[in-house]
Amino acid sequence: MPTQFLYQPHIHGDGMVLTPDFPIARVLAFSGEGGPHPLSPKRLVTDQVVQNAAEKPQVLAAYALVAASEGPLVVAAAFIVEPFGDQSSIAAGDVALSRQAVRLKDCDPSALCPALDDGTAAPVLAASRAIEESEGLPYGTLVLCAAEEGPPARTGPVTVTLPTGAKTLTHPFQLERLW
């Protein structure tokens, strides 16, 4: 039986907010030009406190595209990895997802440039490829589009901000080291 993550976004649009349930069974990560790298759905969290076992985790600004029945959703996210940049560190990364979401069709794709609270804006180089591919993704798939680099290792409060053109999505969380 496959492992799934139950994602419950608050989809903003048409003057209302919907909160459906999405079972996520597949996660693909693009980081900079690299990807897609498969991740386990167990690596997804929407918690306000994210614990990570890495000694010096690096937080990469990101956004996620979630396959949905009326077109992909766009979600602010953070990709938390060991700063080695190899396949094993990507596969062991954690993904902190916001529960705020908008539909991709309501966004300006050129505005999708996630930023961290330290002012680090991160263009996602593979994003256009991921956006093109997201239209045909099977239900239950999440595509993460992360920056290739981020600020030095950190813990403490983190906020990811994602302008979408019509609405700015944010995801604040506390990053703690798991001892």
Secondary structure, DSSP 8 states (H G I E B T S, - for coil): ----EEE--EEEETTEEE---EEE-EEEEEETTEEEEEE-GGGEE--SEEEE--SS-EEEEEEEEE--TTS-EEEEEEEEE-TT-SHHHHHT-EEEEEEEEEEGGGS-GGG---EETTS-B---TTHHHHHHHHTT--TTEEEEEE-S--SSS--EEEEEEEE-SS-EEEEEEEEEE--
